[in-house]
Amino acid sequence: MKEFISEVIVNETSIKRSDFDRWMVPAYSPAEFIPVRGEGSHLWDQAGKHYIDFAGGIAVNALGHTHPVAVHALQEQSQRLWHLGNGYTNEPVLRLAKQLTESTFADKAFFCNSGAEANEAALKLARKVARDKGYTGKTGIIAFKNAFHGRTLFTVSAGGQPKYSEDFAPLPPGIKHAPYNDLAAVADIISDATCAVIVEPVQGEGGVLPADSAFLKGLRELCDKHQALLIFDEVQTGVGRTGELYAYMRYGVLPDVLTTAKALGGGFPVGAMLTTNELAASMSSGTHGTTYGGNPLAAAVAGAVFGFINTPDVLQGVHKRYQYFVDNILRINEDLSIFTEIRGAGLLLGCQMDSHYSGKAKQLTQLASEEGLLLLIAGPDVVRLTPSLIIPFADIDEGLKRMKRAMTRFAGLQDTQS
């Protein structure tokens, strides 16, 4: 056994970035370095280089890397039971369902493995509910331009970014897109043939754009008028990301269906669709399913992570960190004038590039990685930050020092090229 372990370790250290191009489908274009170890908001790559992580696995690593709460839950459950299949239930998933329903508007939970699957379930539920109520032709779905709801054919069609869907036509019919935050545009296209409106309370991939309160309240009223379900996609905004447990709570607007994933497992793949007793009845036995969804291992980790986050200290801490980030990034930007605006909520932040630097957000994030800082983009013109919800202020300070160096280099490069 020891010889086998040694061989595995040797093989691991021989892995190179170029192996991605040899063995992997080129659906991604990953960084040139390979992270191998993480702790909190710190990462190290194969060469031992240190990074501060402001990316958080795209809003997934809500407690940072290898947090003891998640590690303990994983280790403990791994010694008990991993997988059963949906012919059986299990204790961890029932505990997690109880946590989610007791903490939200929902009565019932459906578990899956990702945000895309949660949104797929929500959209299928909307059409099934309309059918069960005897409506004929009530299949229309309204979504929003620049939205992102996943990569299945159904969810990528609902997403309002043609670059992700146009190569896979013909797309599922019956989906219309309105401008985000434009209630009048929705009112023009919604009808009694609409079964659902799906919306992100804050558009993440679309540029970190928060919804107006009046917009979400108006959607609620329009859905009620036309007997359509209001679906909140909280895959990115949920589980404390905005400083509320779920973003709908900050708006005071109750959805009919809510989807959650990303931070729910703190890095372990898990997703869920939450809804009411009345609507859940339409998803009867055999109407929908998933082999891995709600497995004991994922549910145990998610339960531990969710319980840790769903406390006043953690949620209030997100608000404090939001203000700290915004104040300090604005201070750095005073002399460099790279960003025109910082928007978002909690620790979902978007830094809008000045029009002079249009299309160059990726270039800035690449410079940041050279300085030892992980950042994200949200489209070509927005730098996105989704760090750990509990990132220490000392790590924020160090990360911002590195961000300043990257921004200074970026501004200098643009000056020499202009």
C-alpha positions as CSV (number, residue, x, y, z in Angstrom):
1,M,0.0,0.0,0.0
2,K,2.8,2.4,0.9
3,E,4.5,1.7,-2.5
4,F,1.2,2.5,-4.3
5,I,0.8,5.8,-2.3
6,S,4.4,6.8,-3.2
7,E,3.7,6.1,-6.8
8,V,0.6,8.2,-6.8
9,I,2.5,11.1,-5.2
10,V,5.3,10.9,-7.8
11,N,2.7,10.9,-10.6
12,E,0.9,13.9,-9.1
13,T,4.1,16.0,-8.9
14,S,4.8,15.2,-12.6
15,I,1.5,16.7,-13.7
16,K,2.0,19.9,-15.8
17,R,-0.4,22.6,-17.1
18,S,0.3,21.4,-20.6
19,D,-1.3,18.1,-19.7
20,F,-4.7,20.0,-19.7
21,D,-4.2,20.6,-23.4
22,R,-3.3,16.9,-24.0
23,W,-6.1,15.2,-22.0
24,M,-8.9,17.6,-21.4
25,V,-11.8,18.7,-23.6
26,P,-10.9,22.4,-24.3
27,A,-14.1,23.8,-22.8
28,Y,-12.0,26.0,-20.5
29,S,-8.8,28.0,-20.7
30,P,-7.4,27.7,-17.2
31,A,-4.5,29.7,-15.7
32,E,-1.0,28.7,-16.4
33,F,-0.4,27.7,-12.8
34,I,-1.9,24.8,-10.9
35,P,-3.0,25.3,-7.3
36,V,-2.3,22.3,-5.1
37,R,-3.1,23.4,-1.6
38,G,-5.5,25.8,0.1
39,E,-6.1,27.0,3.7
40,G,-8.6,29.7,4.5
41,S,-8.2,32.4,1.9
42,H,-4.7,31.3,1.0
43,L,-3.6,29.1,-1.9
44,W,-0.2,27.7,-3.1
45,D,0.6,26.4,-6.5
46,Q,2.9,23.6,-7.7
47,A,5.9,26.0,-7.5
48,G,5.1,27.0,-3.9
49,K,3.9,30.5,-5.0
50,H,1.4,32.0,-2.5
51,Y,-1.9,33.6,-3.5
52,I,-4.7,35.4,-1.7
53,D,-8.0,34.2,-2.9
54,F,-10.7,36.8,-3.8
55,A,-12.4,34.4,-6.2
56,G,-13.6,31.8,-3.8
57,G,-14.2,29.2,-6.5
58,I,-16.7,31.5,-8.1
59,A,-18.7,32.2,-4.9
60,V,-18.5,28.5,-3.8
61,N,-15.8,28.5,-1.1
62,A,-17.9,30.4,1.4
63,L,-15.7,29.3,4.3
64,G,-12.5,29.4,2.3
65,H,-10.4,26.3,1.7
66,T,-10.4,23.3,4.0
67,H,-12.4,24.9,6.8
68,P,-12.4,22.6,9.8
69,V,-16.3,22.6,9.9
70,A,-16.5,21.2,6.4
71,V,-13.5,18.9,6.8
72,H,-14.9,17.4,10.0
73,A,-18.3,16.8,8.5
74,L,-16.7,15.2,5.4
75,Q,-14.4,13.0,7.4
76,E,-17.1,11.9,9.8
77,Q,-19.7,11.0,7.1
78,S,-17.1,9.4,4.9
79,Q,-16.7,6.7,7.6
80,R,-20.4,6.0,7.7
81,L,-22.3,6.2,4.4
82,W,-21.5,7.8,1.0
83,H,-24.2,6.9,-1.5
84,L,-27.5,5.1,-1.7
85,G,-29.5,6.3,-4.7
86,N,-33.0,7.7,-4.6
87,G,-34.7,4.5,-3.7
88,Y,-33.8,5.3,-0.1
89,T,-33.6,8.4,2.0
90,N,-30.8,9.2,4.6
91,E,-30.4,11.1,7.8
92,P,-28.1,13.9,6.6
93,V,-30.3,14.9,3.7
94,L,-33.4,15.0,6.0
95,R,-31.5,17.2,8.5
96,L,-30.4,19.5,5.6
97,A,-34.0,19.7,4.3
98,K,-35.1,20.7,7.8
99,Q,-32.5,23.4,8.1
100,L,-33.4,24.9,4.7
101,T,-37.1,24.9,5.1
102,E,-37.0,26.2,8.7
103,S,-34.8,29.0,7.6
104,T,-36.7,30.1,4.5
105,F,-40.2,30.6,3.0
106,A,-40.1,27.0,1.7
107,D,-41.9,23.8,2.9
108,K,-40.1,21.3,0.7
109,A,-36.6,20.8,-0.8
110,F,-35.4,18.8,-3.9
111,F,-31.7,18.1,-3.9
112,C,-29.4,17.8,-6.9
113,N,-25.7,18.4,-7.6
114,S,-25.4,21.9,-9.1
115,G,-27.1,25.2,-9.8
116,A,-27.9,24.2,-13.3
117,E,-29.7,21.1,-12.1
118,A,-31.6,23.1,-9.5
119,N,-32.8,25.6,-12.2
120,E,-33.7,22.8,-14.5
121,A,-35.9,21.3,-11.8
122,A,-37.5,24.7,-11.1
123,L,-38.3,25.3,-14.8
124,K,-39.7,21.8,-15.2
125,L,-41.8,22.2,-12.1
126,A,-43.3,25.4,-13.4
127,R,-44.5,23.7,-16.6
128,K,-45.7,20.7,-14.6
129,V,-47.7,22.9,-12.2
130,A,-49.4,24.6,-15.1
131,R,-50.3,21.3,-16.7
132,D,-51.6,19.9,-13.4
133,K,-53.9,22.9,-13.0
134,G,-55.4,22.1,-16.4
135,Y,-54.0,25.1,-18.2
136,T,-53.7,24.6,-22.0
137,G,-50.6,26.1,-23.6
138,K,-49.3,27.7,-20.4
139,T,-45.7,27.0,-21.1
140,G,-44.1,30.4,-21.6
141,I,-41.0,31.4,-19.6
142,I,-39.7,34.9,-19.1
143,A,-36.0,35.4,-18.3
144,F,-33.7,38.4,-18.6
145,K,-31.0,39.6,-20.9
146,N,-27.4,38.9,-19.6
147,A,-28.8,36.4,-17.1
148,F,-27.0,33.1,-16.4
149,H,-28.9,30.0,-15.1
150,G,-26.6,27.1,-16.1
151,R,-25.3,25.1,-19.0
152,T,-28.0,22.5,-19.6
153,L,-29.8,23.1,-22.9
154,F,-32.9,24.3,-21.0
155,T,-31.1,26.6,-18.6
156,V,-28.6,28.0,-21.1
157,S,-31.7,28.9,-23.2
158,A,-33.2,30.7,-20.2
159,G,-29.9,32.5,-19.7
160,G,-29.9,35.8,-21.6
161,Q,-26.4,35.5,-23.1
162,P,-26.5,34.2,-26.7
163,K,-22.8,33.5,-26.7
164,Y,-23.5,30.5,-24.4
165,S,-26.5,29.1,-26.4
166,E,-26.3,30.0,-30.1
167,D,-24.0,27.2,-31.0
168,F,-26.5,24.6,-29.7
169,A,-29.6,25.5,-31.7
170,P,-32.4,24.6,-32.0
171,L,-33.1,25.7,-28.5
172,P,-36.1,24.8,-26.3
173,P,-39.0,27.1,-27.4
174,G,-41.3,29.3,-25.3
175,I,-38.6,31.4,-23.6
176,K,-38.6,35.2,-23.9
177,H,-36.0,37.7,-22.6
178,A,-36.6,41.1,-21.2
179,P,-34.1,43.8,-20.2
180,Y,-33.1,43.4,-16.5
181,N,-34.7,45.9,-14.1
182,D,-37.2,46.9,-16.8
183,L,-40.7,46.1,-15.4
184,A,-42.5,47.7,-18.2
185,A,-40.8,45.4,-20.7
186,V,-41.9,42.4,-18.7
187,A,-45.5,43.7,-18.5
188,D,-45.5,43.9,-22.3
189,I,-44.6,40.3,-22.8
190,I,-46.1,38.4,-19.9
191,S,-49.5,36.8,-20.4
192,D,-51.8,34.1,-19.1
193,A,-49.7,31.7,-21.3
194,T,-46.6,32.4,-19.1
195,C,-45.9,29.7,-16.5
196,A,-42.8,31.3,-14.9
197,V,-40.5,34.2,-14.6
198,I,-37.0,33.4,-13.5
199,V,-34.7,36.1,-12.2
200,E,-31.4,36.5,-10.3
201,P,-31.8,39.1,-7.5
202,V,-28.3,40.1,-8.4
203,Q,-27.1,39.2,-11.9
204,G,-23.7,37.6,-11.3
205,E,-22.2,36.5,-14.6
206,G,-24.0,39.3,-16.3
207,G,-21.9,42.0,-14.6
208,V,-22.9,42.0,-10.9
209,L,-26.1,44.0,-11.4
210,P,-28.4,44.2,-8.4
211,A,-32.2,44.3,-9.0
212,D,-34.2,47.3,-8.0
213,S,-36.6,46.6,-5.2
214,A,-39.5,48.0,-7.2
215,F,-38.6,45.6,-10.1
216,L,-38.8,42.5,-8.0
217,K,-41.9,43.6,-6.3
218,G,-43.4,44.3,-9.6
219,L,-42.5,40.9,-10.9
220,R,-44.3,39.4,-7.9
221,E,-47.4,41.3,-8.8
222,L,-47.3,40.4,-12.4
223,C,-46.8,36.7,-11.6
224,D,-49.8,36.8,-9.3
225,K,-51.9,38.5,-11.9
226,H,-51.1,35.9,-14.5
227,Q,-50.8,32.8,-12.3
228,A,-47.2,32.4,-13.1
229,L,-44.5,31.1,-10.8
230,L,-41.8,33.6,-9.7
231,I,-38.4,31.7,-9.5
232,F,-35.5,33.3,-7.8
233,D,-32.2,31.9,-9.0
234,E,-30.1,32.3,-5.9
235,V,-27.3,30.0,-6.9
236,Q,-24.7,32.8,-6.6
237,T,-26.5,35.1,-4.1
238,G,-27.6,32.5,-1.7
239,V,-26.2,31.1,1.6
240,G,-25.0,34.4,3.0
241,R,-23.3,35.9,-0.1
242,T,-25.2,39.2,0.1
243,G,-25.2,39.5,3.8
244,E,-28.6,37.9,4.1
245,L,-29.1,34.2,4.2
246,Y,-30.9,34.5,0.8
247,A,-31.1,37.7,-1.2
248,Y,-34.9,37.6,-1.3
249,M,-34.9,38.5,2.4
250,R,-33.2,41.9,1.8
251,Y,-35.9,42.7,-0.8
252,G,-38.9,41.5,1.1
253,V,-40.2,39.7,-1.9
254,L,-41.3,36.0,-1.6
255,P,-40.6,33.8,-4.6
256,D,-42.6,30.6,-5.3
257,V,-39.4,28.7,-6.1
258,L,-35.8,29.3,-5.1
259,T,-32.7,27.6,-6.3
260,T,-29.5,27.3,-4.4
261,A,-26.1,25.7,-4.9
262,K,-22.5,27.1,-5.0
263,A,-21.9,28.1,-1.3
264,L,-24.4,25.6,0.0
265,G,-21.7,22.9,0.1
266,G,-18.8,25.2,0.7
267,G,-16.9,23.4,-2.2
268,F,-18.7,20.1,-2.2
269,P,-21.1,19.7,-5.1
270,V,-24.7,20.1,-4.0
271,G,-27.7,22.1,-5.2
272,A,-31.3,22.4,-4.1
273,M,-34.7,23.6,-5.3
274,L,-36.9,25.0,-2.6
275,T,-40.7,25.5,-2.9
276,T,-44.0,25.3,-1.1
277,N,-46.1,22.3,-0.2
278,E,-48.7,23.2,-2.9
279,L,-46.3,23.4,-5.7
280,A,-44.1,20.5,-4.6
281,A,-47.1,18.2,-5.0
282,S,-46.7,18.4,-8.8
283,M,-43.3,16.8,-8.6
284,S,-44.7,13.4,-7.6
285,S,-42.9,10.1,-7.6
286,G,-41.1,9.5,-10.9
287,T,-41.6,12.9,-12.4
288,H,-38.1,14.0,-11.9
289,G,-34.9,12.6,-10.3
290,T,-31.2,12.4,-10.0
291,T,-28.8,9.6,-9.1
292,Y,-26.4,11.5,-6.9
293,G,-28.7,14.3,-5.6
294,G,-29.1,14.3,-1.9
295,N,-26.4,11.8,-1.2
296,P,-25.4,11.5,2.5
297,L,-21.8,12.8,1.9
298,A,-22.9,16.0,0.2
299,A,-25.8,16.6,2.5
300,A,-23.6,16.2,5.6
301,V,-21.1,18.7,4.4
302,A,-23.8,21.1,3.3
303,G,-25.6,20.8,6.6
304,A,-22.4,21.7,8.5
305,V,-21.6,24.6,6.2
306,F,-25.1,26.0,6.1
307,G,-25.4,25.8,9.9
308,F,-22.1,27.7,10.4
309,I,-23.1,30.5,8.0
310,N,-26.6,30.9,9.2
311,T,-25.6,32.9,12.3
312,P,-25.8,36.6,13.0
313,D,-22.0,36.9,13.4
314,V,-21.2,35.5,10.0
315,L,-24.0,37.4,8.2
316,Q,-23.3,40.7,9.9
317,G,-19.6,40.1,9.1
318,V,-20.4,40.0,5.4
319,H,-21.9,43.5,5.6
320,K,-18.8,44.8,7.4
321,R,-16.5,43.2,4.8
322,Y,-18.5,44.7,2.0
323,Q,-18.0,48.2,3.2
324,Y,-14.3,47.5,3.9
325,F,-13.7,46.2,0.4
326,V,-15.6,49.1,-1.3
327,D,-13.9,51.8,0.7
328,N,-10.4,50.5,0.1
329,I,-10.9,49.7,-3.6
330,L,-12.3,53.2,-4.2
331,R,-9.2,54.6,-2.3
332,I,-6.9,52.6,-4.6
333,N,-8.8,53.7,-7.6
334,E,-8.6,57.4,-6.8
335,D,-5.2,57.9,-8.5
336,L,-5.6,55.1,-11.2
337,S,-9.2,55.7,-12.4
338,I,-9.5,52.2,-13.7
339,F,-13.0,51.6,-12.3
340,T,-16.0,53.9,-12.7
341,E,-18.2,52.1,-10.2
342,I,-18.3,49.3,-7.6
343,R,-21.6,47.6,-7.3
344,G,-23.1,44.4,-5.8
345,A,-24.2,43.3,-2.4
346,G,-22.3,41.7,0.4
347,L,-19.3,39.8,-0.9
348,L,-20.5,39.7,-4.5
349,L,-18.8,42.7,-5.9
350,G,-18.3,44.0,-9.4
351,C,-15.8,46.7,-10.4
352,Q,-16.9,48.3,-13.7
353,M,-14.0,49.1,-16.0
354,D,-13.8,52.6,-17.4
355,S,-14.8,52.8,-21.0
356,H,-11.1,53.6,-21.8
357,Y,-10.3,50.0,-20.7
358,S,-13.3,48.4,-22.3
359,G,-12.9,44.6,-22.8
360,K,-9.8,44.4,-20.7
361,A,-11.0,43.0,-17.4
362,K,-9.4,39.7,-18.1
363,Q,-6.0,41.3,-18.6
364,L,-6.3,42.9,-15.2
365,T,-7.1,39.6,-13.5
366,Q,-4.1,38.0,-15.2
367,L,-1.8,40.7,-13.8
368,A,-3.4,40.1,-10.4
369,S,-2.5,36.4,-10.5
370,E,1.1,37.4,-11.3
371,E,1.0,39.4,-8.2
372,G,-0.4,36.5,-6.2
373,L,-4.1,37.4,-6.1
374,L,-7.1,35.5,-7.6
375,L,-9.8,37.6,-9.1
376,L,-12.7,36.9,-11.4
377,I,-14.4,38.6,-14.3
378,A,-18.1,39.1,-15.0
379,G,-18.1,39.7,-18.7
380,P,-15.3,41.6,-20.5
381,D,-15.7,44.9,-18.6
382,V,-16.2,43.9,-14.9
383,V,-13.8,42.5,-12.4
384,R,-15.6,40.4,-9.9
385,L,-14.8,39.5,-6.3
386,T,-16.4,36.6,-4.4
387,P,-14.1,35.8,-1.5
388,S,-14.8,33.7,1.5
389,L,-17.6,35.1,3.7
390,I,-15.3,35.0,6.7
391,I,-12.0,36.2,5.0
392,P,-9.9,37.8,7.8
393,F,-9.4,41.5,7.4
394,A,-5.6,41.0,7.4
395,D,-6.0,38.8,4.3
396,I,-8.2,41.5,2.7
397,D,-5.5,44.0,3.4
398,E,-2.8,41.8,1.8
399,G,-5.0,41.0,-1.2
400,L,-5.7,44.7,-1.7
401,K,-2.0,45.5,-1.7
402,R,-1.5,42.9,-4.5
403,M,-4.6,44.3,-6.3
404,K,-3.1,47.8,-6.2
405,R,0.2,46.5,-7.7
406,A,-1.7,44.8,-10.5
407,M,-3.9,47.9,-11.1
408,T,-0.8,50.1,-11.2
409,R,0.9,47.8,-13.7
410,F,-2.3,47.6,-15.7
411,A,-2.6,51.4,-15.9
412,G,1.0,51.7,-16.9
413,L,0.6,49.2,-19.7
414,Q,-2.4,51.0,-21.1
415,D,-0.4,54.3,-21.0
416,T,2.5,52.8,-23.0
417,Q,0.0,51.3,-25.6
418,S,-2.0,54.5,-26.1
